[in-house]
Amino acid sequence: KLQNFFGVFLQFQIGVDNEFIDKIVVSKPDKLNGKRHQRVDIHYNTIGLWVAPEPEMLEREYLAYYNSMQKRKEKTA
C-alpha cells in the first residue's frame, strides 16, 4: 500500500512539474570544505527563475508583518 501511495504521489508530482516548470538547470558539482555542493535552478513558466531572499531579509519582512498584525489586534481589541 505504501509503494502504491508513493507511485501515485510521484505521478502527481510529474504532472505538476510539466505544468508549472519551464526548465531545470543543473550545474556541475563543486567541493567546499570536503562536501559536494551542486546548484539546481528551476525556471517556472509564470515567473521565470525565482531566487530565495537572504535569511536576514526574510526576518526583517516577517518582523514587519508581525508588528503590523499586532497593531491591528490592538485597534480591534
N, CA, C and O of each residue as an XYZ file, in Angstrom:
308
protein
N       0.821     -1.192      0.000
C       0.000      0.000      0.000
C       0.865      1.256      0.000
O       0.554      2.229     -0.688
N       1.952      1.233      0.773
C       2.836      2.395      0.841
C       3.499      2.645     -0.509
O       3.634      3.792     -0.934
N       3.914      1.568     -1.188
C       4.514      1.724     -2.516
C       3.508      2.327     -3.485
O       3.861      3.185     -4.294
N       2.263      1.885     -3.409
C       1.226      2.409     -4.285
C       1.018      3.906     -4.031
O       0.852      4.680     -4.975
N       1.028      4.312     -2.758
C       0.875      5.720     -2.407
C       1.986      6.556     -3.025
O       1.726      7.594     -3.633
N       3.234      6.097     -2.867
C       4.351      6.864     -3.410
C       4.325      6.875     -4.932
O       4.720      7.868     -5.543
N       3.866      5.785     -5.562
C       3.734      5.766     -7.016
C       2.743      6.798     -7.501
O       3.006      7.506     -8.473
N       1.602      6.891     -6.833
C       0.582      7.888     -7.199
C       1.121      9.288     -6.943
O       0.920     10.186     -7.761
N       1.800      9.484     -5.821
C       2.368     10.797     -5.497
C       3.384     11.223     -6.548
O       3.371     12.374     -6.984
N       4.259     10.319     -6.960
C       5.258     10.659     -7.967
C       4.610     10.993     -9.301
O       5.066     11.904     -9.992
N       3.556     10.276     -9.679
C       2.858     10.591    -10.919
C       2.230     11.981    -10.838
O       2.258     12.731    -11.814
N       1.666     12.326     -9.683
C       1.092     13.656     -9.481
C       2.179     14.711     -9.594
O       1.992     15.739    -10.244
N       3.317     14.454     -8.958
C       4.435     15.403     -8.962
C       4.936     15.644    -10.382
O       5.247     16.780    -10.739
N       5.018     14.604    -11.190
C       5.468     14.753    -12.570
C       4.484     15.627    -13.347
O       4.899     16.459    -14.153
N       3.196     15.446    -13.112
C       2.194     16.281    -13.775
C       2.326     17.738    -13.384
O       2.204     18.624    -14.230
N       2.574     17.993    -12.115
C       2.751     19.367    -11.636
C       4.008     19.961    -12.260
O       4.001     21.114    -12.690
N       5.073     19.191    -12.312
C       6.320     19.683    -12.903
C       6.119     20.086    -14.351
O       6.600     21.137    -14.773
N       5.420     19.274    -15.112
C       5.211     19.575    -16.522
C       4.347     20.813    -16.715
O       4.510     21.530    -17.702
N       3.442     21.072    -15.796
C       2.523     22.190    -15.950
C       3.134     23.519    -15.529
O       2.868     24.536    -16.169
N       3.940     23.545    -14.479
C       4.417     24.807    -13.908
C       5.891     25.097    -14.145
O       6.314     26.240    -13.974
N       6.684     24.112    -14.529
C       8.127     24.306    -14.661
C       8.509     24.335    -16.130
O       8.178     23.429    -16.894
N       9.226     25.411    -16.517
C       9.688     25.562    -17.883
C      10.944     24.728    -18.124
O      11.019     23.966    -19.088
N      11.938     24.883    -17.231
C      13.160     24.092    -17.361
C      13.877     24.005    -16.022
O      13.660     24.818    -15.123
N      14.733     23.004    -15.913
C      15.563     22.805    -14.727
C      17.011     22.761    -15.188
O      17.368     21.958    -16.050
N      17.847     23.624    -14.615
C      19.259     23.696    -14.973
C      20.076     23.176    -13.795
O      19.996     23.710    -12.688
N      20.861     22.131    -14.043
C      21.698     21.538    -13.008
C      23.153     21.871    -13.335
O      23.659     21.488    -14.390
N      23.827     22.590    -12.424
C      25.213     22.985    -12.643
C      26.157     21.871    -12.226
O      25.762     20.913    -11.561
N      27.421     22.016    -12.634
C      28.404     20.995    -12.256
C      28.660     21.064    -10.755
O      28.568     22.139    -10.162
N      28.978     19.941    -10.141
C      29.193     19.926     -8.688
C      30.512     20.590     -8.303
O      31.486     20.538     -9.054
N      30.531     21.209     -7.137
C      31.735     21.811     -6.550
C      31.957     21.188     -5.187
O      31.014     20.745     -4.532
N      33.235     21.158     -4.760
C      33.533     20.685     -3.407
C      33.930     21.878     -2.558
O      34.778     22.684     -2.941
N      33.298     21.972     -1.399
C      33.576     23.048     -0.460
C      33.665     22.447      0.925
O      32.703     21.849      1.406
N      34.795     22.596      1.562
C      35.039     22.030      2.888
C      34.794     20.520      2.911
O      34.270     19.979      3.885
N      35.179     19.854      1.829
C      35.035     18.403      1.768
C      33.631     17.914      1.480
O      33.381     16.709      1.493
N      32.708     18.835      1.219
C      31.328     18.454      0.919
C      31.006     18.826     -0.518
O      31.497     19.826     -1.043
N      30.181     18.012     -1.136
C      29.788     18.228     -2.529
C      28.553     19.120     -2.568
O      27.543     18.826     -1.928
N      28.641     20.219     -3.327
C      27.534     21.148     -3.499
C      27.208     21.237     -4.979
O      28.103     21.263     -5.824
N      25.923     21.284     -5.282
C      25.502     21.371     -6.674
C      24.296     22.300     -6.762
O      23.304     22.117     -6.057
N      24.395     23.299     -7.637
C      23.316     24.275     -7.794
C      22.268     23.733     -8.758
O      22.599     23.189     -9.812
N      21.009     23.888     -8.385
C      19.890     23.496     -9.229
C      18.979     24.710     -9.366
O      18.421     25.189     -8.379
N      18.831     25.207    -10.599
C      17.953     26.349    -10.875
C      16.673     25.847    -11.515
O      16.715     25.108    -12.498
N      15.535     26.244    -10.963
C      14.236     25.859    -11.507
C      13.593     27.108    -12.103
O      13.335     28.077    -11.389
N      13.334     27.085    -13.403
C      12.699     28.198    -14.099
C      11.214     27.875    -14.248
O      10.845     26.902    -14.905
N      10.369     28.696    -13.633
C       8.926     28.487    -13.656
C       8.309     29.174    -14.870
O       8.840     30.170    -15.361
N       7.200     28.648    -15.346
C       6.518     29.218    -16.509
C       6.035     30.633    -16.246
O       6.128     31.485    -17.130
N       5.526     30.903    -15.064
C       4.881     32.184    -14.799
C       5.830     33.273    -14.338
O       5.617     34.440    -14.668
N       6.874     32.935    -13.585
C       7.740     33.969    -13.011
C       9.193     33.854    -13.423
O       9.990     34.718    -13.058
N       9.569     32.840    -14.158
C      10.964     32.656    -14.524
C      11.748     32.066    -13.364
O      11.233     31.238    -12.614
N      12.986     32.495    -13.222
C      13.848     31.988    -12.152
C      13.556     32.755    -10.873
O      13.657     33.982    -10.843
N      13.195     32.039     -9.822
C      12.921     32.654     -8.524
C      14.109     32.404     -7.628
O      14.537     31.262     -7.460
N      14.647     33.461     -7.053
C      15.788     33.351     -6.156
C      15.307     33.660     -4.748
O      14.704     34.704     -4.498
N      15.579     32.751     -3.846
C      15.147     32.941     -2.459
C      15.894     34.116     -1.843
O      17.095     34.269     -2.067
N      15.201     34.946     -1.074
C      15.859     36.070     -0.405
C      16.794     35.583      0.701
O      16.689     34.455      1.182
N      17.694     36.457      1.080
C      18.621     36.147      2.171
C      17.843     36.003      3.482
O      16.806     36.645      3.651
N      18.321     35.178      4.402
C      17.609     34.968      5.677
C      17.373     36.264      6.458
O      16.334     36.421      7.100
N      18.333     37.191      6.406
C      18.177     38.442      7.139
C      16.991     39.251      6.585
O      16.231     39.856      7.343
N      16.848     39.250      5.259
C      15.742     39.977      4.648
C      14.405     39.323      4.998
O      13.423     40.014      5.269
N      14.373     38.003      4.992
C      13.151     37.298      5.379
C      12.769     37.632      6.809
O      11.592     37.830      7.113
N      13.757     37.696      7.686
C      13.475     38.008      9.088
C      12.923     39.420      9.228
O      11.966     39.637      9.972
N      13.515     40.389      8.519
C      13.016     41.772      8.583
C      11.575     41.853      8.092
O      10.734     42.505      8.711
N      11.298     41.183      6.970
C       9.943     41.221      6.425
C       8.944     40.558      7.362
O       7.830     41.049      7.539
N       9.347     39.436      7.963
C       8.448     38.765      8.894
C       8.171     39.635     10.108
O       7.026     39.736     10.547
N       9.203     40.264     10.657
C       9.008     41.128     11.832
C       8.101     42.311     11.495
O       7.267     42.700     12.312
N       8.253     42.883     10.307
C       7.387     43.991      9.903
C       5.940     43.505      9.807
O       5.022     44.190     10.259
N       5.737     42.327      9.218
C       4.393     41.756      9.110
C       3.818     41.466     10.496
O       2.662     41.790     10.772
N       4.617     40.863     11.356
C       4.175     40.512     12.707
C       3.786     41.771     13.483
O       2.754     41.795     14.153
N       4.601     42.802     13.394
C       4.306     44.055     14.108
C       3.025     44.692     13.580
O       2.227     45.215     14.358
N       2.822     44.653     12.253
C       1.593     45.230     11.698
C       0.372     44.437     12.163
O      -0.685     45.023     12.399
N       0.496     43.134     12.298
C      -0.622     42.316     12.779
C      -0.907     42.609     14.255
O      -2.065     42.615     14.670
N       0.131     42.849     15.040
C      -0.062     43.189     16.445
C      -0.788     44.531     16.587
O      -1.649     44.687     17.452
N      -0.433     45.500     15.729
C      -1.098     46.793     15.766
C      -2.573     46.665     15.389
O      -3.429     47.339     15.963
N      -2.862     45.792     14.417
C      -4.261     45.560     14.033
C      -5.048     44.980     15.192
O      -6.191     45.369     15.430
N      -4.436     44.045     15.918
C      -5.123     43.434     17.059
C      -5.415     44.460     18.132
O      -6.474     44.425     18.759
N      -4.466     45.389     18.351
C      -4.669     46.422     19.363
C      -5.817     47.353     18.971
O      -6.577     47.793     19.834
N      -5.948     47.653     17.685
C      -7.012     48.534     17.236
C      -8.393     47.886     17.367
O      -9.380     48.559     17.664
N      -8.447     46.572     17.142
C      -9.747     45.895     17.180
C     -10.107     45.406     18.574
O     -11.247     45.006     18.811
N      -9.160     45.432     19.493
C      -9.438     44.910     20.843
C     -10.155     45.897     21.705
O     -10.455     45.603     22.862
